[in-house]
Amino acid sequence: MTTEREQVGASRTIPLSMKALAIAWRASSQFKGLTAASQKTYNRLIESFLEWHGHKATATPYSGNTGKHE
C-alpha cells in the first residue's frame, strides 16, 4: 500500500511527455487554486491538446518551475 495518492493513468504515462507534464500541473497547488469553472475549462482544453500531442516529449524535464524567469 502506498502512502501517496497515485494519479490515475500515471503508470501508463511516458516520462517527460506532454501528458506527464499535464498530470504534474493538475496536481500542482497553482491548478488546485483555480476556481472549479477554470479547472473544468483548462481540463477540456488540455484533453483536446493531449489527444494529438500527449505522447510527445517536452523540451526540458518538468521540475516544478513556477514560470518565473531569473
Residue, then its C-alpha position, 0 to 999 in steps of 0.5 A: m500500500t502506498t502512502e501517496r495518492e497515485q494519479v490515475g493513468a500515471s503508470r501508463t504515462i511516458p516520462l517527460s511527455m506532454k501528458a506527464l507534464a499535464i498530470a504534474w500541473r493538475a496536481s500542482s497547488q497553482f491548478k488546485g487554486l483555480t476556481a472549479a469553472s477554470q479547472k473544468t475549462y483548462n481540463r477540456l482544453i488540455e484533453s483536446f491538446l493531449e489527444w494529438h500531442g500527449h505522447k510527445a516529449t517536452a523540451t526540458p524535464y518538468s521540475g516544478n518551475t513556477g514560470k518565473h524567469e531569473 
